[in-house]
Amino acid sequence: MTAADVPFSMYPRTTAVRIRDLMRRCAITHDHAERAALLERLAAELDRAARDLLDNRPTEECSRRELAAGLHGQAGMVRFFADLERRDRARQAFDPAHPRVRYP
């Protein structure tokens, strides 16, 4: 079993609920800054799940190190997407083709 095959049932219940909620909120928001913040929180949750796994919290018959490495990799990937969101937002701020509306 690889980290990609890990079902949410193997995560501690509270972690799975938080991760699902953050993923849902990332999917529905159109604000780049909010999405970047949500992705950072999602990465933190994945890192926390990896730490819990390495601290011998209850899981099924999987290689803890392999799963933890997969979770850390996913957290890094999520942080990369958060950086992309921030860059897109910054690029839009200076794009003359798409001026931002400024209120007095």
N, C-alpha and C positions, 0 to 999 in steps of 0.2 A: 504494500500500500504506500503510495506517495502522498505528499502533502496536498496535492491537488485533489486526491480522492477522499480526503477526510470529510466526513459528513458533519453538519453542525451538531448532531447529537453527541459527538465526542468532545465538543467544547463544554466547559462548565456552563450551566444553563444561563446564568446572568451574562456571561461573556457573549454567548451566541445571540441573545436578545439585543444586546448593545450593538454588536456588529451588524446584525440585520437591519436595525433601525438606522444606523449611520449609512449603510449602503442604500437604503430606500430614500433617505433624505438627500444623499448625493445625486441620486437619479432624477429627483423631481425639481431640484433647484436650478435656476438659470443664472444666478449671481456667481461670478467667478470667485470673488473673495469668500463668499459663504462656502462654496464647494471646496476651495483650498483648505479652509479651516476644518470642514468636516472630514476631508481626506487625511489631514494631520491627526485628528482624533481617531480615525479608523486605524491609522498606522500605529498609534499608541496602544490601541486595544489589541492589535495583532502582536505587538511586542510583549504586552502583558500576558497574553495567552501563551506565548512561547516561554516566558519566564516561569509561568505556572507549570507548564509541561516539564521543564527541566528541574523544577523543585519537587518532582515526584507527586504532583497532585493526581487524583485518580483519572486514568484513561484506560482504553482497551489495549489489546495486544499489538501495539505499534511501536516502532522504534522511536523513542522520545527524541533522540538527537536529530533524526531525519525530519520528524515533524516540526521540531523547534527551528531547524534550519530553514524549512519551507515557510514557516510563519514569519521568520525574520526577513526572508526574501520577499514575501508578499508585502510586508511593512515597507521595505525599501522601494518596491514598485509603486505603492500607494503614495509615498513621499515624492517620488518622481512626478506622478500625475499632479500632485498638489503644486509642485514647482511650475509645471506647465500651465496650470490655471493662473498662478500669479503672473507669469510672463505674458499670457494672453491678455490679462487685465491691464498690465502695464503697457503693452503694445497698443491696446485700444485707446488708452488715455492720450497717446501721441499720434494716433492715426488721423490725418487730415480728412480722409474720406469718410470717417465716422466720428464727427465731432460729438463730444459729450455735452449734454445740456447742463448749463450752469444756472443755478437759481440765485437771485440776489440775496 
